[in-house]
Amino acid sequence: DYPTAIVTVEDSPLEGVGLEPVTEETRNQWNLEEEKGVLVTEVSARSPYASVLTAGMTIIEVNDVTVSSIGDLNENLRPGRVNKLWVSFRGNRGYVALRLE
């Protein structure tokens, strides 16, 4: 697990979703409030998660476990089940339900 690894939409554990760990650089670039988490950098229109996730959203927890890297995200996602994500977007926080395909 590389804490600063970036995942493209092609290689993402979430099909069609680009991901990047929150760092000082990404916080400045995306004007993020969160200091830790995994940033959604892009979402393909064909992604099964396009109706739930959007670019600029920060995933803070997956199934009640804090995540700060792509590896953390991978380890805590449950395939074939509904996953509970605690997210932040434009100053608002809340849970989203995500069924992993």
N, C-alpha and C positions, 0 to 999 in steps of 0.2 A: 504494500500500500504506500503510494507516494502521496504525501499530504497536499502537494500542490498540483497533482495531475489534473489535466483538462480532458474532458470526454466530448467527442463530437457526436452529432445526432446519429451517425452510422454505428458508433461503438458503445453507445449509452446503455446502461441497464434499463433505462426507460426509453423504449423505442421512439425514435424521432425527437428526443430531447437532448440538447446540448447542456452540459453541466460543468461547473468550475467551482473549486472551493473558494470561500470568501477569504480574501487576503486584504491587506492595506491597499494594494493596487486596485483590486476589483471594487472595494468599498468606495474609493475615490472616483473610479471610472463610471460606476453605476449609481453613485450617490446613495449608498446603502446605509441604513441605520445599524444593521446587525453586524456584530464583530466576528461571529462564527456561523457556520452553516455551509450549505451548498447552493450556489447560485444557478438558476435556470438561465442560460445565455441565449437559447433559441428553442423554438418549438416548431417542428414541421407541421404544415397544415394537414398532412396525412397521418400524423401521430395519433394513436388511440387516446392520448392524454391531452390533446389540443383543447378540449373543452374545459379542462381542469387546471392545467399549468400554463403559465405565460412567461415570456422573457422578462427578467427583472425581479422575479419572485425568488425569495430565499427560503430554502427548506431548512428548518431549524431542528426538527425532530422527525423521526420515522418510528411509528409504533412505540411512542413514549421514550425513545432513546435519542439523546442529543447526537447530531452528526456534524462532523467538520471536514470530512473528506469523502471522495467518491467511494472509497473502500468501506467507510462507515455506512454510507447509504446502501451499498450492495449487501452488506452483512445483515442489515435490518429489514430489508424488503422481503415480503412473503409472497412468492409466486402463486398465482391462482387464487389469491384471497384478497379481501379488501384491506388496504393498508391505511393507517391514519397518519397524515402528515400535518405537522404544526408548521405553518408558513408565515412569512411576512412579505407584504407587498405594498409599496407606497405608504408606509407608516401604519398600515393596518395588519393585525395578526389574527389568525384563525386556523381552524382545522379544515382540511379537505380530505375526502375519502377517495382513494385511488385503488381500483382493482387492477392488479398487476397481470398483464396478459401473458 
